[in-house]
Amino acid sequence: MTLRLASINLHCGLDHRGRPFSVKEAVASLDADVLLVQENWCRQGAESLARTAAADCGYPTYVELAMTGDVPMAELEIVSGPAPEETGAWGLAVLSRLPVHRYATVDLGAAPGDVVGDRAAQLVEIPLDAGVLRVVNVHLTHRVLHGPRQLRRLVAGLGTDGPPTVIGGDLNMFRPTVLLARPYRPVVRGRTYPAHRPLLQLDHVLAGPGVAATNPAVLAAVGTDHRPVTVDVGLG
């Protein structure tokens, strides 16, 4: 049994110029069994963008992780121009059409100068026919000198005695640097950022020992400032 895994940085529901786009349409277009979301935005007093899309797009299993308290969006420094005058929480989400048997987080620490502060990764375990697949959702710091430290901390936190594992998300680093995650190997190749004219690959999927990965792709732009990545993964 394989599942289609996708990862998307929602950029708080804004394109590269700070204009809103339809998160529901973006999520629906990916048609993933498991979707890893970064830069999920939860406006104060409302449901988050990813949670609303999960309900609209048929994802019965949903877990989210806020990595900030309620802050003005402008303080996140995610758009170059004026940000919407909203206050809310910013973080991660995992949407799944399959049952999730375990949910946990892995602390990655803070990077100097990162307005987010402490970061963490989400971890879920999904039963497949031949066993359990562990899926990790992560958004590493944009502070170039400190992302590798967070990546090594993630790999150490996952340990070596867990089930076969796949890591996905916005790693904010180029393909050669993700080789620091050995024994995890990059399985998607292609430029993902900026979405309207991609020059760099910042979004990755890393497969660990015991994980088979097929049909990797960088998809077309769907509104946000990162292009989504997708791959079919299973045990093998």
C-alpha positions as CSV (number, residue, x, y, z in Angstrom):
1,M,0.0,0.0,0.0
2,T,1.2,3.5,-0.9
3,L,-0.1,6.9,0.0
4,R,0.2,10.2,-1.8
5,L,2.1,12.6,0.4
6,A,2.2,16.4,-0.4
7,S,3.7,19.4,1.4
8,I,2.7,23.0,1.0
9,N,3.7,26.3,2.6
10,L,0.5,28.3,2.7
11,H,2.2,31.6,3.4
12,C,-0.8,32.5,5.7
13,G,-3.1,32.4,2.7
14,L,-1.2,35.1,0.7
15,D,0.6,35.1,-2.6
16,H,4.1,36.6,-3.1
17,R,2.6,40.1,-3.2
18,G,0.5,39.7,-0.1
19,R,-2.8,39.1,-1.9
20,P,-5.2,36.4,-0.6
21,F,-5.8,33.2,-2.6
22,S,-8.2,30.3,-2.2
23,V,-6.6,27.8,0.3
24,K,-9.5,25.4,-0.3
25,E,-8.9,25.3,-4.0
26,A,-5.1,24.9,-3.4
27,V,-5.6,22.0,-1.0
28,A,-8.2,20.3,-3.2
29,S,-5.9,20.5,-6.3
30,L,-3.2,18.5,-4.5
31,D,-5.5,15.5,-3.9
32,A,-3.1,14.1,-1.3
33,D,-3.8,11.3,1.1
34,V,-1.6,13.1,3.7
35,L,-0.9,16.8,3.4
36,L,1.8,18.6,5.4
37,V,1.1,22.3,5.8
38,Q,3.5,25.0,6.9
39,E,2.7,28.7,7.7
40,N,-0.8,27.8,8.7
41,W,-2.6,30.9,9.9
42,C,-5.3,31.0,12.5
43,R,-6.9,34.4,12.8
44,Q,-7.9,35.3,16.3
45,G,-11.5,34.0,17.0
46,A,-11.6,31.9,13.9
47,E,-10.6,28.4,12.7
48,S,-7.3,28.1,11.0
49,L,-6.9,28.1,7.2
50,A,-5.8,24.5,7.1
51,R,-8.6,23.3,9.5
52,T,-11.3,25.0,7.3
53,A,-9.8,23.4,4.2
54,A,-9.6,20.0,5.8
55,A,-13.4,20.1,6.5
56,D,-14.2,21.3,3.0
57,C,-11.9,18.9,1.2
58,G,-12.7,15.6,3.0
59,Y,-9.9,15.2,5.5
60,P,-11.4,13.6,8.7
61,T,-8.0,13.5,10.5
62,Y,-6.5,16.8,11.4
63,V,-3.8,18.0,13.8
64,E,-2.3,21.4,14.1
65,L,0.5,23.0,16.1
66,A,0.7,26.7,16.8
67,M,4.3,27.9,17.0
68,T,3.4,31.5,18.0
69,G,0.7,32.9,20.3
70,D,-1.6,35.5,18.9
71,V,0.6,38.0,17.1
72,P,-0.1,40.6,14.5
73,M,0.7,39.1,11.1
74,A,3.0,42.1,10.3
75,E,5.3,40.9,13.1
76,L,5.9,37.6,11.2
77,E,7.7,39.6,8.4
78,I,6.4,37.2,5.8
79,V,5.4,39.8,3.2
80,S,7.5,42.6,1.8
81,G,4.6,45.1,1.7
82,P,1.8,45.9,4.1
83,A,0.4,42.8,5.8
84,P,-3.3,42.3,6.6
85,E,-4.2,43.9,9.9
86,E,-4.9,40.6,11.6
87,T,-3.8,39.0,14.8
88,G,-3.6,35.3,15.1
89,A,-1.4,32.2,15.6
90,W,1.1,30.8,13.0
91,G,2.2,27.2,12.7
92,L,1.9,23.7,11.2
93,A,-0.9,21.3,10.3
94,V,-1.2,17.7,9.1
95,L,-4.3,16.7,7.1
96,S,-5.0,13.0,6.6
97,R,-7.6,10.8,4.9
98,L,-6.1,7.9,6.8
99,P,-6.3,7.2,10.5
100,V,-3.5,8.4,12.7
101,H,-2.5,6.2,15.6
102,R,0.0,8.5,17.3
103,Y,0.7,12.2,17.4
104,A,3.8,13.8,19.0
105,T,6.1,16.8,18.5
106,V,9.9,17.1,18.4
107,D,11.4,20.3,19.8
108,L,13.9,22.0,17.5
109,G,14.8,25.0,19.6
110,A,15.0,28.7,18.6
111,A,17.4,30.5,16.2
112,P,18.8,33.9,17.1
113,G,16.9,36.6,15.1
114,D,14.0,34.3,14.2
115,V,10.8,36.1,15.1
116,V,9.0,32.8,15.6
117,G,11.1,31.7,18.5
118,D,11.0,28.0,19.4
119,R,10.1,25.7,16.6
120,A,9.0,22.2,16.6
121,A,8.1,19.4,14.2
122,Q,4.9,17.4,14.1
123,L,5.0,13.6,14.1
124,V,2.2,11.2,13.2
125,E,2.1,7.4,12.7
126,I,-0.1,6.0,10.0
127,P,-0.9,2.3,9.8
128,L,-0.4,0.7,6.4
129,D,-1.0,-2.9,5.3
130,A,2.6,-3.9,6.0
131,G,3.2,-1.9,9.2
132,V,3.4,1.7,10.4
133,L,4.7,4.7,8.5
134,R,5.9,7.7,10.5
135,V,5.4,11.1,8.9
136,V,7.0,14.2,10.1
137,N,6.0,17.8,9.2
138,V,8.6,20.5,9.7
139,H,9.3,24.2,8.9
140,L,12.9,25.0,9.8
141,T,14.2,28.5,10.5
142,H,15.1,30.9,7.6
143,R,18.2,31.9,9.5
144,V,20.7,30.2,7.2
145,L,23.4,29.4,9.8
146,H,20.9,27.8,12.2
147,G,18.7,25.6,10.0
148,P,21.3,22.8,9.8
149,R,21.4,22.6,13.6
150,Q,17.6,22.3,13.7
151,L,17.7,19.6,11.1
152,R,20.3,17.6,13.0
153,R,18.3,18.0,16.2
154,L,15.2,16.7,14.4
155,V,17.1,13.6,13.1
156,A,18.5,13.0,16.6
157,G,15.0,13.4,18.1
158,L,13.5,10.8,15.8
159,G,16.1,8.2,16.9
160,T,17.1,5.0,15.1
161,D,14.6,2.5,16.6
162,G,11.3,4.0,15.3
163,P,9.2,2.9,12.4
164,P,10.1,3.8,8.8
165,T,9.9,7.6,8.5
166,V,9.4,10.3,5.9
167,I,10.1,14.0,6.6
168,G,8.5,16.7,4.6
169,G,8.2,20.4,4.7
170,D,9.8,23.8,4.1
171,L,13.4,23.2,5.2
172,N,14.6,26.6,4.1
173,M,17.8,25.1,2.7
174,F,19.2,24.0,-0.6
175,R,19.4,20.3,-1.7
176,P,23.1,19.8,-0.8
177,T,22.5,20.9,2.8
178,V,19.7,18.5,3.4
179,L,22.2,15.7,3.0
180,L,23.0,16.5,6.7
181,A,19.9,14.5,7.5
182,R,21.5,11.1,6.6
183,P,20.3,8.4,6.7
184,Y,17.3,10.3,5.3
185,R,17.6,10.9,1.6
186,P,16.0,13.6,-0.6
187,V,13.4,12.1,-3.0
188,V,12.0,15.2,-4.7
189,R,14.1,17.3,-7.0
190,G,13.0,20.7,-8.5
191,R,12.8,24.4,-7.8
192,T,10.0,25.5,-5.5
193,Y,10.6,29.1,-4.6
194,P,9.4,31.7,-5.4
195,A,6.4,30.1,-6.9
196,H,5.9,32.6,-9.7
197,R,9.5,32.2,-10.9
198,P,11.2,29.4,-9.0
199,L,14.9,29.7,-8.6
200,L,15.6,27.5,-5.5
201,Q,14.4,24.3,-3.9
202,L,13.4,25.0,-0.3
203,D,10.7,22.4,0.0
204,H,11.8,18.8,0.4
205,V,10.7,15.3,1.2
206,L,13.3,13.0,2.9
207,A,12.7,9.3,3.0
208,G,14.4,7.1,5.7
209,P,15.4,3.5,5.5
210,G,12.5,1.2,4.8
211,V,10.6,3.8,2.9
212,A,9.9,3.4,-0.8
213,A,9.3,6.6,-2.8
214,T,7.9,6.9,-6.3
215,N,6.5,9.5,-8.6
216,P,8.1,12.6,-7.0
217,A,7.1,15.9,-8.4
218,V,7.2,19.7,-7.9
219,L,3.7,20.9,-8.8
220,A,2.5,24.0,-10.5
221,A,1.9,27.2,-8.5
222,V,-1.4,27.1,-6.5
223,G,-1.5,30.6,-5.1
224,T,1.0,30.6,-2.3
225,D,4.6,31.8,-2.7
226,H,6.0,28.2,-2.6
227,R,5.3,25.4,-5.1
228,P,3.9,22.2,-3.5
229,V,5.9,19.0,-3.6
230,T,4.4,15.5,-3.8
231,V,5.6,11.9,-3.8
232,D,4.0,8.4,-3.4
233,V,5.4,6.7,-0.3
234,G,5.1,3.3,1.2
235,L,7.0,0.6,3.1
236,G,9.6,-1.4,1.3
